[in-house]
Every structure is written in C-alpha cells, then in structure tokens.
C-alpha cells in the first residue's frame, strides 16, 4: 500500500473531461472509418499525441469540455488520476499511427483494422466508462517479461 | 452498384460498434462482482502479500498506475475494514509483483482477493467491488 501511495501522481483532473473527449473521438474516428479520410485520421492522431505526451487535459477536446460543457454541468467534480487516460491516449496514438501508415501505403485493410480498434476503445470508454489501462496494462507486462 | 459501396463503407463500423457494445455490456455486468471460489488453493502468508493477515479475513487488492477505479476501491475497502477489527486490507502494486500476479492469475486491476482466516482465497472481485457485496462475502466467512 505504501509503494503505491509514494508513486501516486499529484495531477488530478475531472474524470468527466476524458469521457467527453472519448465521445468526440468516437465521432471523429467513425467518420474517418467510413470516409477513409487521411485528414480526419491525421487530425485524431495529433489529438492523441497531445493527450499522450502533454496530457488528456490539454487536447482541443478538453478545451471544448472546459469552455462549453463544464460550466453547464450540475454534478460535482469527479476526481481522476491523469495517468490512466494518458495511457489510453498513448494506445490510441499507436493505433492512429498504424492507420495513417496503412492509408499512405495503400493498405486500406490495415487502416480499417487499426481505426476500428481505436474506435472500439473510445466507444467503450464513452459508453461504458471502460478503463483501458486496467484491462490491458497488466496483460502487456505479463506478456513482456 | 451504389448499394454495394454503401454496405462496404459502413460494414466495418457496424461490426466495430456491434461487438464493442456486446463486450461493453458484459464488461459492465461482470466488473465488481464477487465470485466465490472453492477453497482449494494454497494459503497466502503475511510475507507473500507483504502485510498482516486479518484474524478472520483479509482483502488483498491488486492495483496499478493506469487504473482509475483502483483509487475508489482502496477508499471503499479501507472504509470497510475501519469498522472491523478482525479484517484487514492489503494493497499490492501489481507491476512490481509480477511473479505473484502470474501465480494468482491476476489479469486486470483492481482485482481483490478475499482470504479467510488461514489465508486461503475464498472469493475474488475483478473491478471495483460493491460495498454490500463485500460485507456479504465477509459475513459468509466464519
């Protein structure tokens, strides 16, 4: 118990922010998947990159949440450690990179699969409050070492 | 012709959203549920879990850094044991205890094991457990 408390990051954000961002991500990725638009998937890739490096509270979607959505929400602030959504953004980024690479090299099947996985993860997060880090991180560690 | 193109462009999204919905419903239903286990496994000791066992029961919580419900689970379980002198809560960082994680087949966080007085697992919850279910599981341990 002490180990975790020491490692605990001090950055806490409103959990409703990443969930709102996930909902927008669903629409962007859905549109990208149907239209096979290089612009849309690259745009989402850039958003994932900001979320994975600077943090999910600095993406354009988070800005929309802060300026338009949050002032209208009646419920209380829901605290969340920034690390789990940051991890999810990093996973999304890897899928987006694969998707862009697929599209640029004419591998539409690769594009469709990678975008499909990213869409599924964003949808699960938005609709079911899915915690990607909870489900995937330990399995990755177990597989690696 | 136009129809085939339409099906072709919308088929992937239908498959993705359909299977994600099915998985999400299962996820929502299964997470947090305490599953009773037949008492057959080997006993865990204080030195293995890195904390004292409770005289009646111990709640062993596995957590990781990229886990939102781990914090809520910790708060809940600390709250539960605060009123029970014979039950203890021990939190283990899954990442730094991979050997134990493999041995106990922990696949995601938070996972909470319920140990009886001798340290044998009698149940486990994957995901944040519900308060009343934790109390019910503890009440079943004599």
Interface residues (C-beta under 8 A of the other chain):
Chain A: X1 X3 X4 X7 X15 X30 X33 X34 X35 X36 X80 X81 X83 X84 X85 X86 X87 X88 X112 X116 X119 X120 X123 X124 X127 X128 X130 X131 X132 X133 X134 X135 X137 X138 X139 X141 X142 X145
Chain B: X9 X10 X12 X13 X15 X16 X17 X19 X20 X21 X23 X24 X25 X27 X28 X51 X63 X64 X65 X66 X67 X68 X69 X70 X71 X74 X89 X90 X91 X93 X94 X95 X96 X98 X101 X102 X106 X107 X108 X109 X110 X127
